[in-house]
Amino acid sequence: MALDLRKSSRRLLEEAFGKGNLDVFDELCSEEFRAHDPVAGDTDLSGAKQNCSTYRTAFPDLKPVILSAYTDGEMCVSHWRMTGTHQKELMGLEPMGARCTVEGIPIDRYRGGKIVESWTQWDALGLMRQLGVAPTVGAGAARTAAERRPHA
């Protein structure tokens, strides 16, 4: 029976990020696994587990949902949404109690039935804005910036 890449990628997200089962990384990922994340940077399997644990600790009620998933050969592209409440320290930020929602897109590359590499882009800036540590730019701020520009 052929491996269903969408189910495997979904399982990694739901088991690891949703339930805190870090052992699923060992089951579904190759020993030479590499992850690429806009916040954590490039990590190995151990680093990916640590990254997951960091968010699970800060957001113990973290709930991932797969919105869509596509495969092409040995690649799986997913679109996920995660929600959770900031209840513990996150990268030096004290708990805010804020209910946060972020979306992201991982591209998982498989070889021999295991994930060997994962590139993820997710709305890290949006999370920081929800936690109150990054500025929001609205129409008023954009208009003010345009007014400050010299006119030709």
PyMOL commands that set and color helices and strands:
alter all, ss='L'
color gray80, all
select helices_A, chain A and resi 5-19+23-28+45-58+124-130+139-148
alter helices_A, ss='H'
color red, helices_A
select strands_A, chain A and resi 29-37+41-44+63-72+75-85+99-111+114-122
alter strands_A, ss='S'
color yellow, strands_A
deselect
rebuild
show_as cartoon
